[in-house]
C-alpha cells in the first residue's frame, strides 16, 4: 500500500500510477482507501482536482520518502558487497609458500588487474578448502579428491646458508659439523635432514641443531647466519638468486612430489578466480631456473 501511495504522489495521478505499477485504476483507488482505513483518516483531499495531500498525507509522505530512500541506500550497499566479493579471490597455501613464492610475485598480477583483491590464507599444515577459499596451492602427488589439480613445478632440495656461514663450514669440515636448521612438521611428505643425509649417503651430523615450527622461522635463522637449511626451490630459490643465501655442496635431492594449484570441482565463482588461476598456472609454466637449478 505504501508503494501505491508513493507512486500516486510521484506520478501525480491515479491513472499514471496504475500505468506505472501495471495494475488497474480501481486497484490503485482501492489500495489508497485501504491505507486510509488503516491510518484512520483521509490522506488525499479528493474535493479538488488534482487531489491534494491532507495534513496526515504530508506526514506520511515524509516518512515514506525517508524510508524508501533508506531502502534504496541499503540495496546499493548490498550490491557493493556483492561486487567486492566478485572482485576478490582467496588462496590458501603454507606460510613458506606464501612468504617466499606467492607474495613476492603478486605485484605483477596487480599491475595487470588493479581491481582484483587477492586474499592469502596461510596454514600451518596442508592447506584445505574451507568456506571462502577459492584456490589452494599444495605440495604432494596431485591425487586429491576435493578438486582439480594442475602441476606448477617440480622441486629440488639442497642445503642453503648465508655466504659467510658457507665459507666457515667449508673450512671447518662441511655438513657433518654444521649447525642444521630443522622444521618440525606432522606432514611426512616434507624431507627432513635425517632423510636428506641418509638418501645421499652423507655422514651423520652430530652438531647441536636448532628446531623451528615453520619454514619462515628457519629461513630467517639461515639468513641471519645461524646455520644450514634444507632449501626448497619454492621457498629458497629467490633468496639464492638474490645472493642472500648460497647453495652449499652439489648433492641435491629430487622429491617425487611437486607443487600443484588445486581448484574446487564446483564451477569457479567468477572472472577474478579465472584470471588468478591462469596467472598462477602461467607462473609455474614459465618460471626461472637459475635458483636451485629447477623451475620456480
Secondary structure, 3 states (H helix, E strand, C coil): CHHHHHHHHHHCCHHHHHHHHCCCHHHHHHHHHHHHHHHCCCCEECCCCCCEECHHHHHHHHHHHHHHHHHHHHHHHHHHHHHHHHCEEEEEEEHHHHHHHHHHHHHHHHHHCCCCEEEEEEECCCCCCCCCCCEEEEEECCCCCCEEEEEEEECCEEEEECHHHHHHHHHHCCHHHCCEEEECCCCCCCCCHHHHHHHCCCCCCCCCCEEECCHHHHHHHHHCCCCEEEEEHHHHHHHHHCCCCEECCCCCECCCCEEEEEEECCCCCCHHHHHHHHHHHHHHHCCCCCCCCCCC
